[in-house]
Amino acid sequence: MKIAVLAPIAWRTPPLKYGPWEKVASMLTENLVKKGHDVTLFATGDSVTSAKLRWVCETPYEIDKSADPKVLECLHISFLMEKAAEFDIIHNHFDFLPLTYSRLIKTPMITTIHGFSSEKILPVYIKYNSTSAYISISNANRHPDLSYLETIYHGLEPSDFIFSNKKENYLLYFGRIHPDKGLHSAIEISEKSGLPLKIAGLIQDDNYFNSLFSKIDGQQIEYLGNLGREDSIKLLTSAKALLHPIYFEEPFGLSVLEAMMSGTPVIAFNKGSMPELIVNGKTGFLIGNVAEAVNSIDKLEKIEPEDCRRHAIQNFSIDKMTDSYIRAYKKVLNQ
Amino acid sequence: MKIAVLAPIAWRTPPLKYGPWEKVASMLTENLVKKGHDVTLFATGDSVTSAKLRWVCETPYEIDKSADPKVLECLHISFLMEKAAEFDIIHNHFDFLPLTYSRLIKTPMITTIHGFSSEKILPVYIKYNSTSAYISISNANRHPDLSYLETIYHGLEPSDFIFSNKKENYLLYFGRIHPDKGLHSAIEISEKSGLPLKIAGLIQDDNYFNSLFSKIDGQQIEYLGNLGREDSIKLLTSAKALLHPIYFEEPFGLSVLEAMMSGTPVIAFNKGSMPELIVNGKTGFLIGNVAEAVNSIDKLEKIEPEDCRRHAIQNFSIDKMTDSYIRAYKKVLNQ
């Protein structure tokens, strides 16, 4: 099957640090190649892939801020659309704009909806619901006004993570720093439980981070920056638990999966896709507020790190995800 | 000839007040219909036209700020692109985004480049230079990296303006309020010459307007707001001169033409398209700074209002513009 994967160009594919959409596009691309498919990745020019790489935008627009993202985006998308006839299927990871070209080409398009930045983008998804098959990344993220081909959960490569059942005495906050992600609550949980908190992630909201800065004393609460791959892996493996006190209906939550792959339980606010990812009481705790989170820390010893890892591998491996996508492509192509 | 005219959707077509791209798209559309062509106007739903009106965006996004302009823009553009086969030619007044669909359709596209918002949009125009014929709106606005079919000046309907050779004792600033347009210099010219200044236009830069607010005393310097059509016409007709002390390479300058159509001379900084619009010493003065502007006011009595009007009608009538576009369409269609 000749597959074109359209990645975003905000970050490199795979991203060096933050960039969840690019990360998923990369994982899938590499595994489709491994399984013998003929894959062309449309991404930034500095991307790294075993597929054929095609690009018009050399450097991610979040890195080189001198360019106009709107200009780069439409050039990136039209570059693929003009070559559509070379492919059996186009897999769009780029949100709504590519959909508006889909009726002008003959190649079928499948779109993974990585999340809705706002209800305002919905009219595009509604219009093109009959043109492109949609994949939801969790049942929670399905919009009632849209119809979907299937939910396909993100998957990770188990060997990319280090499993250990020996945990150190710290809680972990791992992800972008934004009110949605609830760093303020993670800090509160750390303070009330007495367990130190290590924080790693991209600062996406400067004002929010600054409002919490006085609490970051480098002892009880420590900020380690936006870490690269190797440091992240170690941090995930050794944590007593990942805190994930989210304040939005999170479509997926890759960090939750990364923690479980490392044998680390997750204490998450029970919102969005969390109940689809975490087995309450077995791979972590689905709780409702800070007090419940603090209580759940006492029960962490009942969680077996092996169960976390096993659950992640069985349900969220890259292998399973790739096979699901191949089945979805075949469904779209009536094969 | 079956012509699709693609207008922007920032404002209604024609705009009620500000909206120069929409204004030109409207003028052309109405006159193409008058000349017997089969025209479909793609614009906002509240637009007014004698052509067929097609729309997906009911209210201009500058009026209804609840929508996401990026979403409306791509839906508006793709709506036309998906109907491209119904037309002999598509006339794009919508800047660069429609170009990125142009290689996916068979109908030829002609694009009027109303100006470059930034050098950053140039890569799109460069890529599609071979796909869409480009029309420059002045020779001054031609970019050296692009090739053009032709320069076609904007035109106005002479009967839309009231000619008078009796002028009142005020200078006029007429246009959007932004540092590029030099309101601060217009105020200085008024103060130094002693002639009162009337100001009309959309406030596009609040900080800039606020910085000048203390000078607007309602006597020597008066701000009348963003006026509708009728009030604007009167103001243009009765002014002693239009001040146009611009600080950018203005691609055209509709207000300069509106003044001349009303028999009102224009005192403009000699930048951009100004020497293509104004005959120095005959329909106004091309000057270099505030002091020269003040000097030129003494020479205004040498300008004949009739010469201003005649020059405007001979060179910048809507009839001339429409015929030029029809010739350009035929050239594109090899007719």
HADDOCK unambig.tbl for C-alpha pairs under 7 A between the chains (distance, minus, plus):
assign (segid A and resid 67 and name CA) (segid B and resid 120 and name CA) 6.19 0.50 0.50
assign (segid A and resid 68 and name CA) (segid B and resid 120 and name CA) 5.99 0.50 0.50
assign (segid A and resid 71 and name CA) (segid B and resid 121 and name CA) 6.07 0.50 0.50
assign (segid A and resid 71 and name CA) (segid B and resid 124 and name CA) 6.97 0.50 0.50
assign (segid A and resid 74 and name CA) (segid B and resid 100 and name CA) 6.55 0.50 0.50
assign (segid A and resid 75 and name CA) (segid B and resid 100 and name CA) 6.77 0.50 0.50
assign (segid A and resid 75 and name CA) (segid B and resid 124 and name CA) 6.83 0.50 0.50
assign (segid A and resid 78 and name CA) (segid B and resid 100 and name CA) 5.65 0.50 0.50
assign (segid A and resid 78 and name CA) (segid B and resid 101 and name CA) 6.93 0.50 0.50
assign (segid A and resid 82 and name CA) (segid B and resid 103 and name CA) 6.78 0.50 0.50
assign (segid A and resid 82 and name CA) (segid B and resid 104 and name CA) 6.61 0.50 0.50
assign (segid A and resid 100 and name CA) (segid B and resid 74 and name CA) 6.55 0.50 0.50
assign (segid A and resid 100 and name CA) (segid B and resid 75 and name CA) 6.78 0.50 0.50
assign (segid A and resid 100 and name CA) (segid B and resid 78 and name CA) 5.66 0.50 0.50
assign (segid A and resid 101 and name CA) (segid B and resid 78 and name CA) 6.93 0.50 0.50
assign (segid A and resid 101 and name CA) (segid B and resid 101 and name CA) 6.93 0.50 0.50
assign (segid A and resid 103 and name CA) (segid B and resid 82 and name CA) 6.78 0.50 0.50
assign (segid A and resid 104 and name CA) (segid B and resid 82 and name CA) 6.61 0.50 0.50
assign (segid A and resid 104 and name CA) (segid B and resid 104 and name CA) 5.80 0.50 0.50
assign (segid A and resid 104 and name CA) (segid B and resid 105 and name CA) 6.86 0.50 0.50
assign (segid A and resid 105 and name CA) (segid B and resid 104 and name CA) 6.86 0.50 0.50
assign (segid A and resid 120 and name CA) (segid B and resid 67 and name CA) 6.19 0.50 0.50
assign (segid A and resid 120 and name CA) (segid B and resid 68 and name CA) 5.99 0.50 0.50
assign (segid A and resid 121 and name CA) (segid B and resid 71 and name CA) 6.07 0.50 0.50
assign (segid A and resid 124 and name CA) (segid B and resid 71 and name CA) 6.97 0.50 0.50
assign (segid A and resid 124 and name CA) (segid B and resid 75 and name CA) 6.84 0.50 0.50
